[in-house]
Amino acid sequence: MRNLVLALLAAGGFAVVGAAPAGAVGTRYPFCIQGEEYPGLSNCTFTSYEQCQATASGRFLACIANPYYNPGDGYDPRAYRGTPNRVRSVYPSY
């Protein structure tokens, strides 16, 4: 019984490690295609709405805006901006 519980815990741990976070899936492109062939947000690879429509034409597919799209406006609050401060010596230079 104890071995079964340990095996289930190990399998659950491996499943959690292998899962991708929701924010990381499909954040590079602004448009997704949905339908019977592509359920959910499984195909978000289109840079324009026209490109998505051309791919969807003739099939039971629709194009939607990607709700997770990050346009990458260049602002990164963690990035260092500016020049570094010089280390000033406590001793005068002659």
N, CA, C and O atoms as a GROMACS GRO file, in nm:
protein
  376
    1MET      N    1   0.083  -0.119   0.000
    1MET     CA    2   0.000   0.000   0.000
    1MET      C    3   0.087   0.125   0.000
    1MET      O    4   0.059   0.221  -0.071
    2ARG      N    5   0.194   0.123   0.080
    2ARG     CA    6   0.281   0.238   0.088
    2ARG      C    7   0.352   0.261  -0.046
    2ARG      O    8   0.372   0.375  -0.087
    3ASN      N    9   0.390   0.153  -0.114
    3ASN     CA   10   0.454   0.165  -0.244
    3ASN      C   11   0.361   0.225  -0.348
    3ASN      O   12   0.405   0.302  -0.434
    4LEU      N   13   0.234   0.192  -0.341
    4LEU     CA   14   0.136   0.247  -0.434
    4LEU      C   15   0.121   0.397  -0.413
    4LEU      O   16   0.117   0.473  -0.509
    5VAL      N   17   0.114   0.440  -0.289
    5VAL     CA   18   0.103   0.584  -0.259
    5VAL      C   19   0.227   0.658  -0.305
    5VAL      O   20   0.217   0.766  -0.363
    6LEU      N   21   0.343   0.602  -0.282
    6LEU     CA   22   0.468   0.666  -0.326
    6LEU      C   23   0.475   0.673  -0.479
    6LEU      O   24   0.523   0.773  -0.534
    7ALA      N   25   0.430   0.570  -0.546
    7ALA     CA   26   0.429   0.570  -0.693
    7ALA      C   27   0.334   0.677  -0.746
    7ALA      O   28   0.366   0.745  -0.843
    8LEU      N   29   0.218   0.691  -0.684
    8LEU     CA   30   0.123   0.794  -0.728
    8LEU      C   31   0.177   0.935  -0.702
    8LEU      O   32   0.160   1.024  -0.785
    9LEU      N   33   0.242   0.955  -0.589
    9LEU     CA   34   0.302   1.085  -0.561
    9LEU      C   35   0.413   1.118  -0.660
    9LEU      O   36   0.425   1.232  -0.705
   10ALA      N   37   0.494   1.020  -0.694
   10ALA     CA   38   0.601   1.042  -0.792
   10ALA      C   39   0.544   1.075  -0.929
   10ALA      O   40   0.593   1.165  -0.997
   11ALA      N   41   0.440   1.003  -0.970
   11ALA     CA   42   0.378   1.029  -1.100
   11ALA      C   43   0.316   1.169  -1.103
   11ALA      O   44   0.325   1.238  -1.204
   12GLY      N   45   0.254   1.210  -0.993
   12GLY     CA   46   0.196   1.344  -0.986
   12GLY      C   47   0.303   1.451  -0.990
   12GLY      O   48   0.284   1.556  -1.051
   13GLY      N   49   0.415   1.426  -0.927
   13GLY     CA   50   0.526   1.521  -0.931
   13GLY      C   51   0.583   1.538  -1.070
   13GLY      O   52   0.613   1.650  -1.112
   14PHE      N   53   0.597   1.428  -1.144
   14PHE     CA   54   0.646   1.436  -1.281
   14PHE      C   55   0.546   1.508  -1.371
   14PHE      O   56   0.586   1.580  -1.462
   15ALA      N   57   0.417   1.491  -1.346
   15ALA     CA   58   0.315   1.560  -1.427
   15ALA      C   59   0.319   1.710  -1.404
   15ALA      O   60   0.302   1.788  -1.498
   16VAL      N   61   0.342   1.751  -1.280
   16VAL     CA   62   0.348   1.895  -1.250
   16VAL      C   63   0.473   1.957  -1.311
   16VAL      O   64   0.467   2.069  -1.361
   17VAL      N   65   0.584   1.887  -1.307
   17VAL     CA   66   0.709   1.940  -1.362
   17VAL      C   67   0.699   1.956  -1.514
   17VAL      O   68   0.754   2.051  -1.569
   18GLY      N   69   0.630   1.865  -1.581
   18GLY     CA   70   0.620   1.869  -1.727
   18GLY      C   71   0.518   1.966  -1.780
   18GLY      O   72   0.515   1.990  -1.901
   19ALA      N   73   0.434   2.023  -1.697
   19ALA     CA   74   0.330   2.114  -1.744
   19ALA      C   75   0.387   2.253  -1.769
   19ALA      O   76   0.467   2.303  -1.690
   20ALA      N   77   0.347   2.316  -1.879
   20ALA     CA   78   0.390   2.452  -1.911
   20ALA      C   79   0.294   2.552  -1.848
   20ALA      O   80   0.174   2.526  -1.844
   21PRO      N   81   0.343   2.665  -1.801
   21PRO     CA   82   0.252   2.765  -1.745
   21PRO      C   83   0.165   2.826  -1.854
   21PRO      O   84   0.205   2.832  -1.970
   22ALA      N   85   0.046   2.869  -1.816
   22ALA     CA   86  -0.050   2.920  -1.914
   22ALA      C   87   0.000   3.043  -1.986
   22ALA      O   88  -0.029   3.061  -2.104
   23GLY      N   89   0.075   3.128  -1.918
   23GLY     CA   90   0.125   3.249  -1.981
   23GLY      C   91   0.230   3.224  -2.087
   23GLY      O   92   0.252   3.310  -2.172
   24ALA      N   93   0.294   3.110  -2.084
   24ALA     CA   94   0.401   3.083  -2.179
   24ALA      C   95   0.350   3.025  -2.310
   24ALA      O   96   0.426   3.016  -2.406
   25VAL      N   97   0.226   2.988  -2.316
   25VAL     CA   98   0.172   2.924  -2.435
   25VAL      C   99   0.111   3.030  -2.526
   25VAL      O  100   0.015   3.097  -2.487
   26GLY      N  101   0.164   3.047  -2.645
   26GLY     CA  102   0.106   3.134  -2.746
   26GLY      C  103   0.110   3.282  -2.714
   26GLY      O  104   0.009   3.351  -2.735
   27THR      N  105   0.220   3.334  -2.666
   27THR     CA  106   0.226   3.476  -2.634
   27THR      C  107   0.296   3.557  -2.742
   27THR      O  108   0.304   3.680  -2.730
   28ARG      N  109   0.347   3.494  -2.845
   28ARG     CA  110   0.427   3.565  -2.945
   28ARG      C  111   0.348   3.621  -3.061
   28ARG      O  112   0.393   3.715  -3.127
   29TYR      N  113   0.232   3.568  -3.089
   29TYR     CA  114   0.156   3.609  -3.208
   29TYR      C  115   0.019   3.662  -3.169
   29TYR      O  116  -0.043   3.610  -3.076
   30PRO      N  117  -0.030   3.766  -3.239
   30PRO     CA  118  -0.154   3.831  -3.197
   30PRO      C  119  -0.283   3.760  -3.237
   30PRO      O  120  -0.388   3.793  -3.183
   31PHE      N  121  -0.278   3.664  -3.328
   31PHE     CA  122  -0.403   3.600  -3.373
   31PHE      C  123  -0.393   3.448  -3.365
   31PHE      O  124  -0.289   3.388  -3.391
   32CYS      N  125  -0.507   3.388  -3.329
   32CYS     CA  126  -0.518   3.242  -3.317
   32CYS      C  127  -0.629   3.192  -3.409
   32CYS      O  128  -0.721   3.266  -3.444
   33ILE      N  129  -0.618   3.067  -3.447
   33ILE     CA  130  -0.721   3.002  -3.527
   33ILE      C  131  -0.788   2.896  -3.439
   33ILE      O  132  -0.720   2.823  -3.367
   34GLN      N  133  -0.920   2.889  -3.446
   34GLN     CA  134  -0.996   2.794  -3.365
   34GLN      C  135  -1.097   2.722  -3.451
   34GLN      O  136  -1.143   2.772  -3.553
   35GLY      N  137  -1.132   2.603  -3.407
   35GLY     CA  138  -1.233   2.525  -3.476
   35GLY      C  139  -1.220   2.379  -3.439
   35GLY      O  140  -1.157   2.343  -3.339
   36GLU      N  141  -1.280   2.294  -3.523
   36GLU     CA  142  -1.275   2.151  -3.495
   36GLU      C  143  -1.134   2.095  -3.505
   36GLU      O  144  -1.097   2.007  -3.428
   37GLU      N  145  -1.055   2.147  -3.598
   37GLU     CA  146  -0.918   2.097  -3.616
   37GLU      C  147  -0.824   2.151  -3.508
   37GLU      O  148  -0.727   2.084  -3.471
   38TYR      N  149  -0.850   2.270  -3.459
   38TYR     CA  150  -0.764   2.335  -3.360
   38TYR      C  151  -0.849   2.380  -3.241
   38TYR      O  152  -0.894   2.495  -3.239
   39PRO      N  153  -0.870   2.293  -3.144
   39PRO     CA  154  -0.952   2.333  -3.028
   39PRO      C  155  -0.874   2.426  -2.934
   39PRO      O  156  -0.753   2.413  -2.920
   40GLY      N  157  -0.944   2.517  -2.871
   40GLY     CA  158  -0.880   2.608  -2.776
   40GLY      C  159  -0.783   2.701  -2.844
   40GLY      O  160  -0.803   2.740  -2.959
   41LEU      N  161  -0.678   2.736  -2.774
   41LEU     CA  162  -0.575   2.824  -2.829
   41LEU      C  163  -0.454   2.741  -2.871
   41LEU      O  164  -0.342   2.769  -2.829
   42SER      N  165  -0.476   2.640  -2.952
   42SER     CA  166  -0.368   2.549  -2.989
   42SER      C  167  -0.287   2.597  -3.108
   42SER      O  168  -0.176   2.546  -3.128
   43ASN      N  169  -0.336   2.691  -3.188
   43ASN     CA  170  -0.261   2.738  -3.304
   43ASN      C  171  -0.260   2.890  -3.308
   43ASN      O  172  -0.338   2.950  -3.381
   44CYS      N  173  -0.172   2.950  -3.231
   44CYS     CA  174  -0.156   3.096  -3.229
   44CYS      C  175  -0.025   3.130  -3.297
   44CYS      O  176   0.074   3.161  -3.231
   45THR      N  177  -0.025   3.123  -3.431
   45THR     CA  178   0.098   3.146  -3.507
   45THR      C  179   0.081   3.248  -3.618
   45THR      O  180   0.155   3.245  -3.716
   46PHE      N  181  -0.015   3.338  -3.604
   46PHE     CA  182  -0.045   3.431  -3.713
   46PHE      C  183  -0.011   3.574  -3.673
   46PHE      O  184  -0.049   3.620  -3.566
   47THR      N  185   0.060   3.643  -3.763
   47THR     CA  186   0.101   3.780  -3.735
   47THR      C  187  -0.003   3.883  -3.778
   47THR      O  188   0.002   3.997  -3.733
   48SER      N  189  -0.097   3.844  -3.865
   48SER     CA  190  -0.201   3.938  -3.906
   48SER      C  191  -0.335   3.864  -3.916
   48SER      O  192  -0.341   3.742  -3.930
   49TYR      N  193  -0.441   3.942  -3.908
   49TYR     CA  194  -0.575   3.884  -3.919
   49TYR      C  195  -0.598   3.828  -4.059
   49TYR      O  196  -0.662   3.724  -4.074
   50GLU      N  197  -0.546   3.896  -4.160
   50GLU     CA  198  -0.563   3.849  -4.299
   50GLU      C  199  -0.492   3.715  -4.320
   50GLU      O  200  -0.545   3.628  -4.389
   51GLN      N  201  -0.376   3.699  -4.262
   51GLN     CA  202  -0.304   3.573  -4.273
   51GLN      C  203  -0.383   3.459  -4.208
   51GLN      O  204  -0.390   3.349  -4.262
   52CYS      N  205  -0.442   3.487  -4.094
   52CYS     CA  206  -0.524   3.388  -4.025
   52CYS      C  207  -0.648   3.353  -4.108
   52CYS      O  208  -0.684   3.236  -4.119
   53GLN      N  209  -0.713   3.454  -4.164
   53GLN     CA  210  -0.832   3.431  -4.246
   53GLN      C  211  -0.800   3.349  -4.371
   53GLN      O  212  -0.879   3.263  -4.411
   54ALA      N  213  -0.686   3.374  -4.432
   54ALA     CA  214  -0.647   3.298  -4.550
   54ALA      C  215  -0.627   3.150  -4.515
   54ALA      O  216  -0.661   3.063  -4.595
   55THR      N  217  -0.574   3.122  -4.401
   55THR     CA  218  -0.555   2.984  -4.358
   55THR      C  219  -0.688   2.918  -4.323
   55THR      O  220  -0.706   2.799  -4.348
   56ALA      N  221  -0.780   2.995  -4.267
   56ALA     CA  222  -0.908   2.940  -4.222
   56ALA      C  223  -1.011   2.928  -4.335
   56ALA      O  224  -1.112   2.860  -4.318
   57SER      N  225  -0.987   2.991  -4.448
   57SER     CA  226  -1.089   2.992  -4.554
   57SER      C  227  -1.116   2.852  -4.608
   57SER      O  228  -1.024   2.773  -4.631
   58GLY      N  229  -1.243   2.823  -4.626
   58GLY     CA  230  -1.286   2.694  -4.680
   58GLY      C  231  -1.298   2.584  -4.576
   58GLY      O  232  -1.337   2.472  -4.610
   59ARG      N  233  -1.268   2.613  -4.453
   59ARG     CA  234  -1.279   2.514  -4.347
   59ARG      C  235  -1.363   2.572  -4.235
   59ARG      O  236  -1.389   2.693  -4.233
   60PHE      N  237  -1.406   2.490  -4.143
   60PHE     CA  238  -1.485   2.536  -4.029
   60PHE      C  239  -1.393   2.587  -3.919
   60PHE      O  240  -1.383   2.527  -3.812
   61LEU      N  241  -1.326   2.698  -3.948
   61LEU     CA  242  -1.232   2.758  -3.855
   61LEU      C  243  -1.260   2.907  -3.843
   61LEU      O  244  -1.315   2.968  -3.935
   62ALA      N  245  -1.224   2.964  -3.730
   62ALA     CA  246  -1.244   3.107  -3.707
   62ALA      C  247  -1.117   3.166  -3.650
   62ALA      O  248  -1.039   3.097  -3.585
   63CYS      N  249  -1.096   3.294  -3.674
   63CYS     CA  250  -0.980   3.365  -3.622
   63CYS      C  251  -1.022   3.453  -3.506
   63CYS      O  252  -1.124   3.522  -3.512
   64ILE      N  253  -0.943   3.450  -3.400
   64ILE     CA  254  -0.970   3.534  -3.283
   64ILE      C  255  -0.842   3.603  -3.241
   64ILE      O  256  -0.732   3.559  -3.274
   65ALA      N  257  -0.857   3.712  -3.166
   65ALA     CA  258  -0.741   3.780  -3.110
   65ALA      C  259  -0.686   3.696  -2.995
   65ALA      O  260  -0.763   3.641  -2.916
   66ASN      N  261  -0.556   3.686  -2.987
   66ASN     CA  262  -0.492   3.608  -2.883
   66ASN      C  263  -0.500   3.683  -2.750
   66ASN      O  264  -0.442   3.791  -2.738
   67PRO      N  265  -0.571   3.629  -2.651
   67PRO     CA  266  -0.583   3.700  -2.524
   67PRO      C  267  -0.452   3.702  -2.444
   67PRO      O  268  -0.439   3.782  -2.352
   68TYR      N  269  -0.357   3.618  -2.478
   68TYR     CA  270  -0.229   3.613  -2.407
   68TYR      C  271  -0.116   3.682  -2.483
   68TYR      O  272   0.000   3.672  -2.444
   69TYR      N  273  -0.150   3.751  -2.590
   69TYR     CA  274  -0.048   3.815  -2.673
   69TYR      C  275   0.023   3.926  -2.595
   69TYR      O  276  -0.041   4.011  -2.533
   70ASN      N  277   0.155   3.923  -2.600
   70ASN     CA  278   0.237   4.025  -2.537
   70ASN      C  279   0.314   4.096  -2.648
   70ASN      O  280   0.406   4.038  -2.705
   71PRO      N  281   0.277   4.220  -2.680
   71PRO     CA  282   0.342   4.288  -2.792
   71PRO      C  283   0.489   4.320  -2.768
   71PRO      O  284   0.560   4.354  -2.862
   72GLY      N  285   0.534   4.311  -2.647
   72GLY     CA  286   0.675   4.338  -2.620
   72GLY      C  287   0.710   4.483  -2.647
   72GLY      O  288   0.790   4.513  -2.735
   73ASP      N  289   0.650   4.573  -2.571
   73ASP     CA  290   0.669   4.716  -2.593
   73ASP      C  291   0.808   4.765  -2.554
   73ASP      O  292   0.836   4.885  -2.560
   74GLY      N  293   0.894   4.673  -2.514
   74GLY     CA  294   1.029   4.710  -2.482
   74GLY      C  295   1.048   4.748  -2.336
   74GLY      O  296   1.162   4.764  -2.292
   75TYR      N  297   0.942   4.763  -2.262
   75TYR     CA  298   0.954   4.801  -2.122
   75TYR      C  299   0.974   4.677  -2.037
   75TYR      O  300   0.890   4.588  -2.035
   76ASP      N  301   1.085   4.672  -1.970
   76ASP     CA  302   1.114   4.563  -1.878
   76ASP      C  303   1.160   4.625  -1.748
   76ASP      O  304   1.271   4.678  -1.740
   77PRO      N  305   1.076   4.619  -1.644
   77PRO     CA  306   1.113   4.686  -1.520
   77PRO      C  307   1.236   4.626  -1.454
   77PRO      O  308   1.297   4.689  -1.368
   78ARG      N  309   1.272   4.504  -1.492
   78ARG     CA  310   1.390   4.441  -1.432
   78ARG      C  311   1.518   4.478  -1.505
   78ARG      O  312   1.627   4.453  -1.454
   79ALA      N  313   1.505   4.537  -1.622
   79ALA     CA  314   1.624   4.571  -1.700
   79ALA      C  315   1.694   4.692  -1.638
   79ALA      O  316   1.628   4.783  -1.587
   80TYR      N  317   1.825   4.692  -1.643
   80TYR     CA  318   1.902   4.804  -1.589
   80TYR      C  319   1.912   4.912  -1.695
   80TYR      O  320   1.954   4.885  -1.808
   81ARG      N  321   1.875   5.032  -1.659
   81ARG     CA  322   1.884   5.143  -1.753
   81ARG      C  323   1.973   5.251  -1.693
   81ARG      O  324   1.975   5.274  -1.572
   82GLY      N  325   2.045   5.315  -1.777
   82GLY     CA  326   2.132   5.422  -1.732
   82GLY      C  327   2.275   5.375  -1.717
   82GLY      O  328   2.307   5.258  -1.741
   83THR      N  329   2.360   5.469  -1.678
   83THR     CA  330   2.500   5.435  -1.660
   83THR      C  331   2.524   5.396  -1.515
   83THR      O  332   2.462   5.452  -1.425
   84PRO      N  333   2.613   5.304  -1.493
   84PRO     CA  334   2.638   5.263  -1.354
   84PRO      C  335   2.710   5.375  -1.279
   84PRO      O  336   2.788   5.451  -1.336
   85ASN      N  337   2.684   5.382  -1.152
   85ASN     CA  338   2.753   5.480  -1.068
   85ASN      C  339   2.897   5.436  -1.048
   85ASN      O  340   2.926   5.318  -1.031
   86ARG      N  341   2.986   5.535  -1.050
   86ARG     CA  342   3.126   5.502  -1.028
   86ARG      C  343   3.150   5.479  -0.880
   86ARG      O  344   3.090   5.544  -0.794
   87VAL      N  345   3.238   5.388  -0.853
   87VAL     CA  346   3.277   5.365  -0.714
   87VAL      C  347   3.375   5.474  -0.676
   87VAL      O  348   3.479   5.492  -0.740
   88ARG      N  349   3.341   5.546  -0.573
   88ARG     CA  350   3.428   5.655  -0.532
   88ARG      C  351   3.513   5.610  -0.415
   88ARG      O  352   3.464   5.552  -0.318
   89SER      N  353   3.636   5.639  -0.426
   89SER     CA  354   3.730   5.601  -0.322
   89SER      C  355   3.720   5.700  -0.206
   89SER      O  356   3.694   5.819  -0.226
   90VAL      N  357   3.742   5.651  -0.089
   90VAL     CA  358   3.744   5.739   0.028
   90VAL      C  359   3.877   5.812   0.037
   90VAL      O  360   3.891   5.908   0.113
   91TYR      N  361   3.976   5.767  -0.040
   91TYR     CA  362   4.107   5.831  -0.039
   91TYR      C  363   4.116   5.928  -0.158
   91TYR      O  364   4.073   5.893  -0.268
   92PRO      N  365   4.168   6.044  -0.138
   92PRO     CA  366   4.182   6.138  -0.250
   92PRO      C  367   4.290   6.090  -0.350
   92PRO      O  368   4.389   6.029  -0.311
   93SER      N  369   4.267   6.119  -0.474
   93SER     CA  370   4.366   6.082  -0.575
   93SER      C  371   4.458   6.201  -0.599
   93SER      O  372   4.410   6.314  -0.611
   94TYR      N  373   4.590   6.178  -0.607
   94TYR     CA  374   4.688   6.284  -0.624
   94TYR      C  375   4.743   6.285  -0.762
   94TYR      O  376   4.827   6.368  -0.794
   0.00000   0.00000   0.00000
